[in-house]
Amino acid sequence: MKLAPVVDVRHPMYSSPERREHVIGIAWWMLRTLWMFVIAVPLLAIVIAVMLPRELMHGDGSRSEATERQIKKLKFEAFPLWAVEHLADACPRSLAELATSSDDMTTDAWGTPLEMYCGDDIRGIELRSAGEDGLFRTDDDITSWGGHHGGKAWD
């Protein structure tokens, strides 16, 4: 009896060189995927966390910080510039004289007008924000003489 010739029924995809390339392709895909989840995604999360505005992350705390920056800018930048231009005057008539930009520098981040102290025993100007509660001389007031104060000075 004569036997039929043996026919290779394996798919050509799985012959040795092709199979090796296929396995290498899968390994490369897995390596790229692993890199993306282990390195790229956490790195992207860190970048986003750093880049997000602080207002979104800290809520009202950023208003306090913005008001502190505003008060420092008025006291240490705007007032000295005003004083150079007004040598005969000891004090500006109002905060509006100090506000040189288009921003409203006369109110705090909550929309309450700032208080300005000038003259007498004060050298330069001192400023007070009513803070979050909108009431002056309470514990959440923000001042140019030391951050947050209630009714401690110039009451």
URVENKA-V455289 format. One record per backbone hydrogen bond with DSSP energy under -0.5 kcal/mol. NH is the residue of the N-H (numbers start at 1). CO is the residue of the C=O. E is the energy in kcal/mol with one decimal. If there is no record, write none. Layout:
NH/CO/E ; NH/CO/E
//
This chain:
3/1/-0.5 ; 9/7/-0.8 ; 14/11/-1.7 ; 15/12/-1.4 ; 19/15/-2.9 ; 20/16/-2.1 ; 21/17/-1.9 ; 22/18/-2.4 ; 23/19/-2.7 ; 24/20/-2.5 ; 25/21/-2.4 ; 26/22/-2.3 ; 27/23/-2.6 ; 28/24/-2.6 ; 29/25/-2.2 ; 30/26/-2.5 ; 31/27/-2.4 ; 32/28/-2.4 ; 33/29/-2.3 ; 34/30/-2.7 ; 35/31/-2.6 ; 36/32/-2.2 ; 37/33/-2.1 ; 38/34/-2.7 ; 39/35/-2.4 ; 40/35/-1.8 ; 41/36/-2.7 ; 43/39/-2.1 ; 44/40/-2.7 ; 45/41/-2.3 ; 46/42/-2.2 ; 47/43/-2.3 ; 48/44/-2.5 ; 49/45/-2.4 ; 50/46/-2.1 ; 51/47/-2.2 ; 52/48/-1.8 ; 56/53/-1.1 ; 57/53/-1.0 ; 58/54/-2.9 ; 59/55/-1.2 ; 61/58/-1.6 ; 62/59/-1.2 ; 63/60/-1.2 ; 64/60/-1.4 ; 65/61/-2.1 ; 66/62/-2.7 ; 67/63/-2.4 ; 68/64/-2.5 ; 69/65/-2.5 ; 70/66/-2.3 ; 71/67/-2.7 ; 72/68/-2.4 ; 73/69/-2.4 ; 74/70/-2.4 ; 75/71/-2.6 ; 76/72/-3.1 ; 77/73/-1.7 ; 78/73/-2.5 ; 79/74/-2.5 ; 81/77/-1.6 ; 82/78/-2.4 ; 83/79/-3.0 ; 84/80/-1.8 ; 85/81/-1.3 ; 86/82/-1.4 ; 89/86/-1.1 ; 97/94/-1.1 ; 98/95/-1.3 ; 99/95/-1.5 ; 100/98/-1.0 ; 105/103/-1.2 ; 107/104/-0.6 ; 108/112/-2.8 ; 111/108/-1.9 ; 114/106/-2.9 ; 115/128/-2.8 ; 117/126/-3.2 ; 119/122/-0.6 ; 119/124/-0.7 ; 122/119/-2.6 ; 123/121/-0.5 ; 124/122/-0.7 ; 126/117/-2.5 ; 128/115/-2.2 ; 129/142/-3.2 ; 134/131/-1.1 ; 135/130/-0.6 ; 141/138/-1.7 ; 141/149/-0.5 ; 142/129/-1.4 ; 143/147/-4.9 ; 144/127/-2.2 ; 146/143/-0.8 ; 147/143/-1.4 ; 149/141/-2.2 ; 151/137/-0.6 ; 152/150/-1.7
//
